[in-house]
Structure formats: structure tokens, C-alpha cells
Amino acid sequence: KKGNVYTGFAFSLTDKRLTNSNYFFDHVVDGDQLDYDLILKAGYYTGPNGMAGVTFNYTHSAFTGTLLKSNGVVISSSDTVQSSSVTNGFAISPYFRPSLPITANDRLSFFTEVSVTFGGSHKNATDTNKKNQVETTMSRDFNFKVGLSPGITFFALENFALEAQMDLLGYSLDVSKKTVNGADEAIKSRQNVNFNINILSLNLGLAYYFRAKHQRD
């Protein structure tokens, strides 16, 4: 109903030890990596079957360890590099989401979300080789995307709902700038239009609807 408020929250954390001794890979890794993602989502019903809102996403990734760089399967002449990097990124996505009830009691419904995303990331990396040569890299990226994402909502309880959503169609623009040891490199930009149906890319979540007053059997 018009006036109902929607909110959602998701958090993931990965803390792992990376050990890869397969010499057939180009990089043999020995180190520690910490990643986490934070997603906040809120919306407001503009009518019986329409909602507008915004999604905020923050990501963090940190790596510290040793890379054994090789050319092919022979690593006897490879160079051992001590590496550390930290990447922080964010994205803000306003969206509009019309929905279509599938069941008479509104327990199950289909929706299509149209969104516009503005985001960016910042990465600092330091590599040291066996000759104590240090390379410091700073990267900045800007992202713009327009996307179409269909999905379904199922109310397991009165106010709690399970949601499944899949990115289907989109246009993206990526602009990146890289600095190595204080010297600026060329700015790179890339545009992409994609149409993708991939069941493995489904986004699953749990949502709570404040002041929801739907009559469900």
C-alpha cells in the first residue's frame, strides 16, 4: 500500500589464508586476504504496485602476502614479490520498482527494478621485489550504470519477505586513472552493454516491511 516503508540489510565477511602451490598457474600465492561487503537498501511505496528507493553498497578488500611470479610452468627464474594492497569502493543506486502480484493474497509477486548507479573505488598497492625495488600504485575508478533487474518477492511471514533478484540488462561506463610511483598514466574508459541470463548470479535477501497491512491467508 501507498505509505509503507521497505528496508533491507546485507553483510558478508571473508577472512582467509591464500596458499596455492600449483606451478601451472602464473601466480603462486601465499598470504592473507580480508574482504567485506555492506549493503543497505530502503524504499517507499508510491502506489499499490510501485516503489522508489535507494541502495548503498560499501566494499573493502585487503591483501598482504608473497607472490611468486612465473612465465609458464617453469618458476626457477621467477621473482618473489612481497605485496600489500587495500581497496575501498562504494556505490549509490536510486531505483524504481513496479511489481505485479502473482497470488490473490499478495504473498507472492513479480517485480522489475530499474536502477541508476554511481560508484567508485580507490586502491593503494605496494610491491617489493628481491632487489628491494618498491613500486607504489594508486588507482581510482569511477562507475556509471543503468540496469534492469527482475525478481520475485515471497512473504514467509506477515512482514518478513524473501527476495530473489537477477541482473538482466544494463549499460555501464567505467573510467580509471592509475598512478605508479607518483607518475600519472593515461586515463582509460570503457563502455559496455550487456544482456545476461545467469541463474548462478541470483541475489538472495531477506526484507522487512514496516507497517505492512496486506491481508494474506
Secondary structure by P-SEA (a helix, b strand, c coil): cccbbbbbbbbbbbbbbbbbccccccccccbbbbbbbbbbbbbbbcccccccbbbbbbbbbbbbcccccccccccccbbbbbcccccccbbbbbbbbbbbbcccccccccccccccccccbbbbbbbbccccbbbbbbbbbbbbbccccccccccccccbbbbbbbbccbbbbbbbbbbccccccbbbbbbbbbccccccccccbbbbbcccccccc
